[in-house]
Amino acid sequence: MDNTCGWIAQTAPLPARDALKGAQQADWLVIGAGITGLCAAHSLAALHPEARIVIVDRQYAAQGASARNSGFVVAHEHPAENELLGRPGFAGFEVDTAISRAASDEVRQRITRHGIDCDFRDNGYFFAVHDADKLNQVDDKLATLHALGASAQGLQGDALHQKLGTAHYQAGIWCGNGNALLQPAKYVKGLLAALPASVSLFENTDITGMERMSNGAIRATSRAGSIEARHVLVCLNAFIPRVGLDHSATFPMELSASLTRPLTEKECAAEPWGVLSTRPLGATVRLTPDRRVMIRNTAEYRTRDLSNGDLLQRRHHHVRGLQRRFPWLTEQDIHYTWTGHLSASRSGQPYFAKVENNLFAIAGCNGSGVARGTLWGRLMAEWASGASSPLLQSVIQRAQPGWLPPRPLFDLGALLRMRIEAVRARSEI
């Protein structure tokens, strides 16, 4: 079967860019043309209008992981038990929420500044479950969210059914005032189309290594060429090891999703919505503005990518999840199925680092890359340019991804943890 991202397939193609050939020089090199890399390039162009800025991407720009995610703009996350108001973890959760709210605002500013039409819906989304026992301490969670500036409301049974147009979910929290939804491929393609003239982009350019030159610059090498730059920003997230940065304490997760045909108004008359599960491996589901249903109910730690046969098996899993919510849907109602990657860390915090002089890198979006990636791109450009701010310092201080055991111990531990979480989330697929 084809691995075709439904978000990308519904967007207009952009002109192809040349691959890097020969030796080139730049003031700034950004490796990775996803959300973070593109926002970094935009910010660098504003900070250094006379500089030559180059972006390189391993494949076609705006068609990687950034365009393949579920399109949730995260300002307020579902608080864990230890993060509730009055608990020991609340102080850290408060800082993280302030960062996330700034990131969500950054998305809105980018959309407005560049006139990006990406089906942006600024009316929140739901944390919802089929098994009501998997959403506990609702009053405490509402108090926590309210204390941090969210609009939040608990819903159960028929009230939730009316909002979502499906009786599958039995308990939920609607959370707004910052949380939003968008079409991710339209958003990232909008960022790409709005790049200023001072930014050069090379596609299908796989950077295979970097070396420090005698003059202090860094030379990044691809199969057909090289770029020598005075400053380098690595914005590869899950793929950061590809350029030789192996100590980020982050790891890749492979996800798969499907997108259905449009439902009729009789099948579902609800307004567009998004649902995040309270379980790590529970399903992420959306009803899009054109009434398609997107479901992502697999997330795996893998050492190699899914084959087409593997993806077909995941598609069958998507069908089971869809039928729990809309029983009449079958595999024939699915129009697109695809894979994507995210970068995770043990602590849930990113790797946001000055690796060495004039070399900076970012990884570890932990499933919130639309907003975080947008903000990180700007903050990394400012940090690398010598600027500072309270927000930047907060991000640097919170960027503690945690220790990972060496392989193969980590591989075994990660696979075991995934199996345990899959069992815990069985009712939520």
C-alpha positions in Angstrom: 0.0 0.0 0.0 1.1 3.6 -0.5 2.4 5.6 2.4 0.6 8.8 1.4 0.1 11.6 4.0 -3.5 12.9 3.7 -2.5 16.3 4.9 0.1 16.7 2.2 -2.1 15.1 -0.5 -4.7 17.9 0.1 -2.3 20.7 -0.4 -1.0 22.3 -3.6 2.5 21.3 -4.7 5.3 23.8 -4.4 8.1 24.2 -7.0 10.9 21.8 -6.5 14.3 23.3 -5.4 17.7 22.1 -6.5 19.9 19.8 -4.5 23.2 21.1 -3.2 26.1 20.7 -5.6 29.7 21.8 -5.2 31.2 23.9 -2.5 29.2 26.8 -1.1 29.6 29.4 1.7 27.1 30.9 3.9 26.8 33.1 7.0 24.2 30.8 8.5 23.3 27.2 7.8 20.0 25.6 9.0 19.8 21.8 8.7 16.2 20.7 8.4 13.3 22.5 6.6 10.5 21.5 9.0 8.6 23.9 11.3 11.6 24.6 13.5 14.1 25.1 10.7 11.9 27.3 8.7 11.0 29.5 11.7 14.7 29.7 12.5 15.4 30.9 9.0 12.7 33.5 9.1 14.0 34.8 12.4 17.6 34.8 11.2 16.6 36.8 8.1 15.0 39.4 10.3 17.9 39.6 12.6 20.6 39.6 9.9 19.1 41.1 6.7 22.5 41.3 4.9 23.5 37.7 5.7 23.4 34.7 3.4 21.2 32.1 5.0 21.0 28.5 3.7 18.6 25.7 4.6 19.1 22.2 3.5 16.6 19.3 3.7 17.2 15.6 3.2 14.0 15.3 1.1 11.4 17.7 -0.3 10.9 20.5 2.1 7.7 20.8 4.1 6.9 17.1 3.5 8.6 15.4 6.4 7.5 14.9 10.0 6.3 18.6 10.4 3.7 18.1 7.7 2.6 14.7 9.0 1.6 15.4 12.6 -1.9 15.6 14.0 -2.1 19.4 13.9 -2.6 20.2 17.6 -1.4 23.6 18.7 -0.6 22.9 22.4 -0.8 25.7 25.0 -2.2 23.7 27.9 -1.4 20.1 28.4 -3.3 17.5 30.4 -1.7 17.8 33.9 -0.3 14.7 35.5 -1.2 13.9 39.2 2.1 15.3 40.5 1.6 18.5 38.5 -1.8 19.5 40.0 -2.2 22.7 41.9 -0.6 22.4 45.3 1.5 19.3 44.3 5.3 19.3 44.1 5.4 19.2 40.3 3.1 22.2 39.9 5.9 24.8 39.8 7.6 23.1 36.8 4.2 22.6 35.1 3.6 26.3 35.5 6.8 27.2 33.8 6.2 24.6 31.0 2.7 26.1 30.5 4.1 29.6 30.2 6.5 28.4 27.5 3.7 26.5 25.7 1.4 29.5 25.8 4.1 31.6 24.3 4.6 28.9 21.6 0.9 28.9 20.8 0.9 32.7 20.5 4.0 32.4 18.2 2.0 30.2 15.8 -0.8 32.7 15.6 1.7 35.5 14.9 3.3 33.5 12.1 0.0 32.7 10.5 -1.1 36.4 10.6 2.3 37.7 9.5 2.6 35.5 6.5 -1.1 35.2 5.6 -1.1 31.4 6.0 -4.4 29.6 5.2 -4.1 26.5 7.2 -7.6 25.8 8.5 -6.7 27.3 11.9 -9.4 26.8 14.5 -8.8 28.7 17.8 -11.5 27.0 19.9 -9.7 24.4 21.9 -9.8 20.6 21.9 -10.6 17.7 24.3 -8.8 15.4 26.6 -11.3 12.5 26.4 -11.6 8.8 27.2 -13.9 5.9 26.7 -13.1 4.4 30.1 -14.1 7.1 32.6 -11.7 5.7 35.2 -8.8 6.9 33.0 -9.8 10.5 33.6 -9.7 11.0 37.4 -9.3 14.0 39.7 -11.3 16.1 37.2 -12.1 18.9 39.6 -8.4 19.2 40.6 -7.4 19.2 36.9 -9.9 21.9 36.1 -8.6 24.0 39.0 -5.0 23.6 37.8 -5.9 24.5 34.2 -7.9 27.5 35.3 -5.0 28.7 37.6 -2.7 28.7 34.5 -5.0 30.7 32.3 -6.9 28.0 30.4 -10.6 27.8 29.8 -11.7 24.3 30.8 -14.9 22.4 31.3 -15.6 18.8 32.4 -18.1 16.9 30.3 -19.6 13.4 30.6 -22.0 11.1 28.8 -24.6 12.7 26.6 -23.1 16.2 26.9 -19.8 14.9 25.5 -21.7 12.9 22.9 -23.4 16.0 21.6 -20.1 17.8 21.2 -18.3 15.0 19.4 -21.1 13.3 17.5 -20.0 9.9 18.8 -21.0 8.0 22.0 -17.6 6.4 22.3 -16.2 8.9 24.7 -17.7 8.8 28.2 -15.7 11.5 30.0 -13.6 14.5 28.9 -12.2 17.9 29.6 -12.6 20.6 26.9 -9.6 22.9 27.1 -9.3 26.3 25.3 -7.7 29.7 25.5 -4.6 28.8 23.7 -5.2 25.2 22.5 -6.0 25.2 18.8 -6.1 23.0 15.7 -4.7 23.4 12.2 -3.8 21.6 9.0 -0.1 20.9 9.5 1.0 20.5 5.8 -0.7 23.8 4.9 1.0 25.5 7.9 4.5 24.3 7.1 4.1 24.9 3.4 2.9 28.4 4.2 6.1 29.0 6.2 8.1 27.7 3.2 6.4 29.8 0.7 6.9 32.9 2.8 10.7 32.6 3.1 12.5 35.9 2.3 14.7 36.2 -0.7 17.9 36.2 1.5 17.2 32.5 2.3 18.4 29.8 -0.1 16.9 26.4 0.2 18.4 23.1 -1.1 16.2 20.0 -1.2 17.2 16.4 -1.4 20.4 17.2 0.3 21.5 14.7 3.0 24.1 16.1 5.3 26.3 13.2 6.2 28.9 14.9 8.5 30.2 18.1 9.9 33.8 19.2 10.6 35.3 22.3 12.2 37.6 24.3 9.9 40.8 26.1 10.9 39.1 29.4 10.6 36.4 28.4 13.1 33.7 27.9 10.5 31.8 24.6 10.2 31.7 22.6 7.0 28.7 20.4 6.4 29.1 17.7 3.7 26.5 16.1 1.5 27.0 13.4 -1.2 27.3 16.0 -3.9 28.6 19.1 -2.2 29.4 21.0 0.9 28.6 24.3 2.7 31.0 26.2 4.9 29.1 28.4 7.4 30.1 30.5 10.3 27.0 29.4 12.3 25.0 26.2 12.1 21.6 25.4 13.6 20.6 21.7 13.5 16.8 21.4 13.5 16.3 17.7 12.7 14.4 16.5 15.8 14.1 12.7 15.5 16.8 12.6 12.9 19.5 14.5 14.8 21.9 11.5 14.8 22.2 11.7 11.0 24.6 14.6 11.3 26.7 12.9 14.0 25.0 14.4 17.1 24.5 11.2 19.1 24.2 12.6 22.7 20.9 14.4 22.7 19.3 11.9 25.1 16.3 11.8 22.7 14.9 8.9 20.7 12.6 8.6 17.7 9.1 7.3 17.8 7.3 6.1 14.7 3.6 6.8 14.4 1.0 6.0 11.8 -2.3 7.6 11.0 -5.3 7.3 8.6 -7.7 9.9 7.2 -11.2 8.9 6.0 -13.5 10.2 3.3 -15.7 13.1 4.4 -18.6 12.0 6.6 -22.0 13.2 5.7 -23.9 15.6 7.9 -26.3 12.8 8.8 -23.3 10.6 9.8 -21.8 13.3 12.0 -23.2 16.9 12.4 -20.7 18.0 15.0 -18.4 21.0 14.6 -14.7 20.1 13.9 -12.9 18.8 17.0 -9.8 17.2 18.3 -9.3 14.6 21.0 -6.2 13.6 22.9 -6.3 10.6 25.1 -5.1 10.8 28.7 -3.0 7.6 28.1 0.3 7.9 26.3 -0.7 5.3 23.7 -4.3 6.2 23.4 -5.7 7.4 20.1 -5.4 10.9 18.8 -8.5 11.7 16.8 -9.8 14.7 14.8 -12.9 15.6 12.9 -11.6 18.0 10.3 -13.4 21.0 8.9 -14.5 18.9 5.8 -15.7 16.2 8.2 -13.0 13.7 7.6 -11.9 11.6 10.6 -8.2 11.4 11.3 -7.0 8.7 13.7 -3.5 8.0 15.1 -3.6 5.0 17.4 -0.1 3.5 17.0 3.1 4.9 18.4 6.2 2.7 18.4 9.8 2.7 19.3 11.5 1.1 16.3 15.1 0.7 15.1 13.9 0.6 11.4 11.1 2.2 9.5 7.8 0.4 8.9 7.5 -1.5 5.6 4.4 -1.2 3.4 3.2 -4.5 4.8 3.7 -3.3 8.4 1.8 -0.1 7.5 -1.1 -2.2 6.2 -1.3 -3.9 9.6 -1.4 -0.6 11.3 -4.2 0.5 8.9 -6.3 -2.4 10.1 -5.6 -1.2 13.7 -6.9 2.3 12.6 -10.1 0.7 11.3 -10.8 -0.9 14.7 -10.3 2.4 16.3 -12.5 4.2 13.8 -15.3 1.6 14.2 -15.3 2.1 18.0 -16.3 5.8 17.3 -18.2 5.5 14.0 -19.3 1.8 13.7 -20.3 2.1 10.0 -16.8 3.0 8.8 -14.8 0.3 7.0 -11.4 0.1 5.5 -12.8 1.3 2.1 -13.7 4.6 3.8 -10.0 5.3 4.4 -8.5 7.6 1.8 -5.0 7.9 3.1 -2.6 6.1 5.5 0.9 7.3 6.4 3.7 7.2 8.9 5.5 10.0 10.7 8.1 10.5 13.4 8.4 12.4 16.5 11.4 12.9 18.8 10.9 12.0 22.5 12.8 12.2 25.7 12.6 10.4 29.0 11.7 13.5 30.9 9.3 15.0 28.4 11.7 18.0 28.1 13.7 18.9 24.9 17.3 18.9 24.0 17.9 22.6 23.3 21.6 23.2 23.3 24.6 25.0 22.3 26.7 22.0 21.3 29.9 23.9 20.8 30.9 27.3 19.5 28.5 28.5 16.8 26.8 25.1 16.6 23.3 24.8 18.1 20.8 21.9 18.0 17.2 21.1 18.9 15.4 17.7 19.4 12.7 16.3 21.6 9.3 17.9 20.6 7.6 15.1 22.6 4.5 15.3 20.4 4.0 19.1 20.6 6.1 20.2 17.6 3.7 22.5 15.9 3.8 25.1 18.7 7.1 24.3 20.3 8.9 24.0 17.0 7.6 27.4 15.9 8.9 29.0 19.1 12.1 27.1 19.3 13.1 28.2 15.8 12.9 31.9 16.8 14.5 31.4 20.2 17.4 29.3 18.8 18.1 32.0 16.2 18.1 34.7 18.9 20.4 32.6 21.2 22.8 31.9 18.3 22.8 35.6 17.5 23.8 36.6 21.0 20.4 37.8 22.3 18.7 36.7 25.5 15.3 37.0 27.1 13.4 35.6 30.1 11.5 33.2 27.8 14.8 31.9 26.2 16.3 31.4 29.6 13.2 29.4 30.8 13.5 27.2 27.8 17.2 26.6 28.3 16.7 25.9 32.0 13.9 23.4 31.4 15.8 21.6 28.6 16.8 18.6 30.6 15.8 15.5 28.5 17.0 13.0 31.1 19.5 10.2 31.0 19.1 7.2 28.6 20.8 3.9 29.2 23.1 2.6 26.4 21.8 0.4 23.6 20.8 -2.4 23.6 19.5 -1.9 27.2 17.5 1.1 26.1 16.0 -0.8 23.1 14.8 -3.6 25.4 13.5 -1.1 28.0 11.7 1.0 25.5 10.0 -2.0 23.9 8.9 -3.3 27.3 7.5 0.1 28.2 5.6 0.4 24.9 4.0 -3.0 25.5 2.9 -2.0 29.0 1.5 1.3 27.9 -0.4 -0.5 25.0 -2.1 -2.8 27.5 -3.0 0.2 29.7 -4.5 2.0 26.7 -6.5 -0.9 25.2 -9.8 0.8 25.9 -8.6 4.0 24.2 -7.3 2.9 20.8 
